[in-house]
Amino acid sequence: MRQEAVRSRFQGALLGTFAGDALGMPLEGMTPQAIAHRYGVVRDLLPARLGRGTYTDDTEMTIAVAESLVACRGFDGPHMAGRFLHTAERRRGYGRGTLEALQRLAAGVPWDQAGAGTFGSGSFGNAGATRVAPIALLYHSNLAAVADLARASSEITHAHPLGRGGAAVQAVAIALALCAGLEPPAGARPELFIETIEHRLLPQEALYREGLEKVVMMLERCPPLPLEASDHDRAGQAARVAAVLGNDSRAFTSVPAALYSFLAYAHSFELAVTTAVALGGDTDTIAAMTGALAGAYHGVGAIPERWRRSLESGPRGRDYVAGLADDLFLLWLERYADVC
């Protein structure tokens, strides 16, 4: 039964990334106030530029990370970089920093050097963090490996210490969420989450300590609203949280925003992800990261069925992602289950 629970959380994290990405994509760049004025609380997938329920580069790169881990039976930097390069569809909305790194990879620059020159000293955007769920899942019983390999995977495109740090923070949080979800009734305790993540920070990632402290502060100042709260109250809360934590594409703002959304509403996948979307800004990525956390915590059954049904199908769509999660789970079962 425990193994089946772990399998469900592998699927939950990958499909949760996909669902959050699809829910947030049509609203990317909007302020919390504009979202509230036009839509209220967004509870259903909206029409999008690639179609309702489609994903962006966030999910596409997450798929590539999982494919590489399965094919190589663990982390392999050159292979993962090759998957990024081979599978990237520009129509998915890749950021400038990622595209520059991919161009260097195509020109023959080694995988661990391609991201170093972006924006001068490497990008500290959130792409490394938003695609890291498969690493967190496969290595979830070893937080040191989770953090180190998350940083290595980010280095392919986002080599700035704060870019790599964001990947480490998000990956450790996903691993903690998975383990916490397996141990009811303890659940996701914010203080323990934050403290454990802080222990994995490197000296050059100190800015994340400040961001994590802000998460704790906002959980106190903006605690979870009751289920019967109005859309007006939820929108007001989202605006206050975004004003303090930020909602842009920098990893050191968007990763804490996702952590807040998850920890505030850890009891509900839907409330966590809709809260992330309500923050505005980089909505697809913040919601994708929140979906990974909530999916790892609850398992795939917590993702609303109306969302799952509407997710993009096709050669690398919903069913493929679910199957990839199963492949990743079987690899974990074979290689790492005995250390849990």
N, C-alpha and C positions, 0 to 999 in steps of 0.2 A: 504493500500500500504506500509506503514511503517513496519507493521508486516511481510509482505512478504520479505521486504528488510532485516529485521533482520534474518529471516529464511535462506535466501540465504547466509548470512554471517556466520551463524552457520555451514552450509554445507561447505562453502568456507574454513573455518579455519580447519575443520577436514580433508576434502579431500585435502586441501592444505598441511597439514602436511604429509599426505600419498604421495602426488605427489613429494614433495621436498625430502622426504626420499628415494623414488624409483629412482629419478633422481641422487641423490648423492651417493647412496650405492656402485655402481660399481667402484667409484673413491676414496673411503675412503683410507686415508693414503698417497695419492699422493701429491706432491708439486704443487703449481700453475704453475710452469714452466713445470713440467712433463705433466700435464693435457693439457696445451697449445700446447706443442710439439706434443703430440699424437693425440689430438682430436680437437684442436682449442677451440672454445666456444661450450660447450655441450648443444645442444638444443633439443635433443631427448633422450628418455629412451634407455639405453644400455643393452646388455645382462649382467646378474648378476648371482651370485652363486646360488640363489634360483629361477632364472628365471627373464626375463625382466618384469619390473613393480611390482616386489615383494617388500614387506616392511621388515623393521628390527624391533628390540626391541622398537625403538622410536615410531612407529605407534602402535605396539601391546600394549604397556603400555598406550598410549593415549586412545586406545579403552577401556582398562580396567578401566581407570579413568572415562570415559563417562558412561560405564555400571554401575559402582558403584553409580555415582550421580543419574542416572535415577532410579535404583532399590531402593535406599534409600531416594529418593526425596531431595537430598542434600548431603553434605559431611559427611561421616562416616568413620573414620580412620580404625577401625578393618575390616569393610567390604571391603574397598578399598585394604587394604593389602592382604586380602583373594583373591580378584580378581587377583592381581599381581601373587600370588603364584599359583593359579589354572590355569591361562591362559598362563603362561610363556612357550614358546618353545625355548629351548636353541639354536636351529639352527638359530634363528633370530639374534643372535650375541650379547647377553647380556654381559655387562662389568663385570669385576671382582668384583667391589664394589656392584653392584646390586645383583649379584649371592650370595655374602656373606650374604647380608641382607636377601635375600629370604631363604637361608639355616637357618638363625636364626629364621625367621618366622615359617618355617616348624618344628623347634625344640620347638616351643611354646613361644618364646620371644614376649612380647607385641609389637603391631604395632609401638608405639612411642619410642621404645628402640632398635628395630632391627637394625637400621642404625647407631646407636651411636658409635659402636666399630670398624666400618670399617676403615682401615688405621689408627687406633689409636684414632682419634678424629672425625671420620665421613668423608664421601667422599664429596669433592667439585667438583665432575664431573657434567656434564650437563644433566643427565637423569631426574632429577627433573624438570628442565626447559623445556625440549623438550616434555614432556607428559602433560603439564599443561593447554593446550588450553581449554579443556572442563570446567575447573573451571573458567577460564577467561570469557568464553561465558555465563555461567549460572549466574554469579554474576556481569556482566560487569557494571551494574549501581551503584555498590558500591565498589569503589576502595580499601577502607580499608579492606573489606571482601575478595576481590580478592587477595590482598597481604598476608593477614593472612592465608587464606586457602591454598594458593599456598605453603607457607612455611610448613604448616602442612602436606600437601601431599608429599612434598619432604622428610620430616623427616622419612618417612617409609623406605627409602633406602639411602638417601643422607642427613645426619643429620648435617654435618658441616655448620656453619653459612654462609659460602660462597656458599655452595650447595643450602641451603634454600633461600639465597638471590637471586641467579640466577633464581630460580623458581618465586620469587616475581617480579623481574624486567621483566621477559618475560611475566608473566601473566598480569601485569599492562599495558604493551605495547600492548598486544593483545586486552584488553578491550578498550584502547584508540583508537586503529586502527579501531575497530568496530564502535565506536561512531563517529570518524572522517569521516568514509566512509558514514555515514548517513547524514552528514551535508555539502554537497557541496555548494558553491565552496571553502569553507575554506580548506578542505583537511587535509593531514597529515603535520603539520608544525613542523619541527624537533626541534626547540627551545622549543616549548610548550610540545612536547613529552618528551624531556629530562628533562625539569624542573619539570614536573608532576611526572615522575618516581623518580627523586631525592628526592622529598618530601616524598616518601614512603619508603625510605631506613632507616634501623636501624643503630645505631652507629657501630655495629660490621660488617656492610656491606659496610664500607667506601671505600673499594677497587673498588666497582662498580661506585662510584662517579668519580674516576679516569678513569675507562673504558668509562663511558658516556661522559666525557670531551674529550677523544680521538675520540669518534664517531663524536662529533661536529667538532673537528679539521680536521678529515679526510673528512667530508662532504665539508669542505671549500677547502682543498688541492686536493681532488679527487672528484670533483663534477660529477654528472651524465654525461655520454658521450652521444652524439647525436645518434639517431637511426642508422645513416649511418656509425658510427665508425667501424673501422676494427677489426677483431678478434685479431690482434696483439696489438692494442691499449687497447682493453678490457682485454687481458691477462696481459699487463703491469700494468694497473690500479689495477687489482686483486692482483698481487704480491706486489705492494706497500702497499695496504690496509692490507694484511695478515701480512706483516712485522711489522706493527705498532700495529694492534689490536690483532694479534694472530689467530690461526685457529685450536687449539688442543681441547681436550675434557674437559678442565677445564671450568667450567661455567663462570668464570669471564673474559675469553677471547672469548669463542664462543657465548655467549649471545650478547655482543657488536658487534661482527662480523655480526650476524643476523640482529641486529638493523640497522647497517650501510647499509646492502644490501637492506633492506626494505625501509628505509628512502631515500636513494639515488635514488631508482627507484620505488617510491611509485605509479607512474603513470602506471606501468606495472607489472602484476603478473609474466609474463615470464621473463622479464629482472631482476627483483628482485631475483628470484630463480636461474636463470642461473649465476648471479653474485655471489651468495652464493656458488654455486658449484665451480666456478672458483677460489675461495679463497684457495681450497685444504684442506688438513688436515682431520678434522672430517666432511667430506663433507655431509654425510647423515643427521647428526644431525643439522648442521648449516643450510642446505637447508630446513630441516623439520621445524625448528623454523621460518625461513623466510617465508616459505609457509603458516604457521599458521597466521603470521602477515598480509601478503598480501591477503590471503583468507578472513580474518576477515574484511579487509578494502574494498575489491572490491566485495566480494560475489563469489559464486561458478561459475558463468558464465565467470569469468575472467581466470579460469584455462584452458589452451589450451585443446581443445577437443581431439587432438591427444594424449595428456598425459592421460586424463581421460579414454579414450577408452582402453588404454594399462595397466591400473592399475589392479593388481591382483584381480580376482573374487573368488568366493567360499564362504564357510560358514561365514567367518569373513572378507570378501573382500570389494571391492568398494561399492556395493549396500548396504551391511550391514552397512558400515560406514556412508553412506548417510542417511539411515534410523535411525541410532543412533543419528545423528545430528538433525533429525526431532523430535525424542523423547525428546532430550535435549531442543530443542526450545519449545515444548509443555509444558514441565515442567516450563521453564522460563515464558511462556505466562500465565500459571496458577498462579504462585507464585510471580513473580517479575515484570511483565510488568507494573503494575500500579505505580511503583516507578520511572519509566523512564521519 
